[in-house]
Amino acid sequence: MDYQKLANLLKVVAEPNRLKILNLLSCGEMCACDILDHFDFTQPTLSHHMKVLENYGLILVQKRGKWHYYSLNPEKSTVIINGLTEILSDSKQCICKDAEEDC
């Protein structure tokens, strides 16, 4: 497991507004103007959050005409879900080599 990669993704999603954006996008693709309706901040602030999410690969962006449409990147979502599941679950793939019977 790449702990640094997972930690960086978790830092990005730990910001409440970005977490809410990801939750909104879990419903499907949305245009920036529709996302903005759910927040009490300006368009430049939304653009900042979207750029951070895009830079870390958590969202996909398509430009159609003058609008940007955003959707979740399922590959990155899987990295977070699988990483946390591996760390927090009672699985046989634990880090404890000497105490495998306790894993």
Residue pairs with C-beta under 8 A, 6 or more apart in sequence:
1 83
1 86
1 87
5 79
6 79
6 80
6 83
6 84
8 56
9 56
9 58
9 76
9 79
9 80
9 83
10 80
12 18
12 52
12 53
12 56
12 58
13 19
13 22
13 58
13 80
15 49
15 52
17 39
17 41
17 49
18 49
18 52
18 53
20 38
20 39
21 35
21 49
21 50
21 53
21 59
22 53
22 58
22 59
22 72
24 30
24 35
24 38
25 35
25 59
25 70
25 71
25 72
26 72
28 71
29 69
29 70
29 71
30 69
30 70
30 71
31 67
31 68
31 69
31 70
32 43
32 46
32 47
32 50
32 67
32 68
32 69
32 70
33 67
35 46
35 50
35 70
36 43
36 46
39 45
39 46
50 59
50 61
50 68
50 70
53 59
54 61
56 76
57 73
57 75
57 76
58 72
58 73
58 76
58 77
59 70
59 71
59 72
59 73
60 70
60 71
60 72
60 73
61 68
61 69
61 70
62 68
62 69
62 71
63 69
85 91
86 93
90 103
91 103
92 100
92 103
93 103
94 100
94 103
96 102
96 103
